[in-house]
Amino acid sequence: MVNCLLFYRRTRRQAAEYKDRPLASFVQSPQYGPTLWLTGAIGAIGFTVASWELILALLAILRGS
């Protein structure tokens, strides 16, 4: 979550430098912020699920020994 906030702030700061570049319209668009937050939330949920699956797999391995 902290990485998402840092990336968001840094990207907004750099957006001013991309006035005439191809991605300028996307970076300056009002949909960019929600897209970044949605991507970060999906990543956090995916990480949580993967971590939980790893814990369950390790417990199954340890109980099977």
Sequence and secondary structure as in RCSB ss.txt:
>XXXX:A:sequence
MVNCLLFYRRTRRQAAEYKDRPLASFVQSPQYGPTLWLTGAIGAIGFTVASWELILALLAILRGS
>XXXX:A:secstr
 HHHHHHHHHHHHHHTT TTSTTHHHHHSTTHHHHHHHHHHHHHHHHHHHHHHHHHHHHHHHHH 
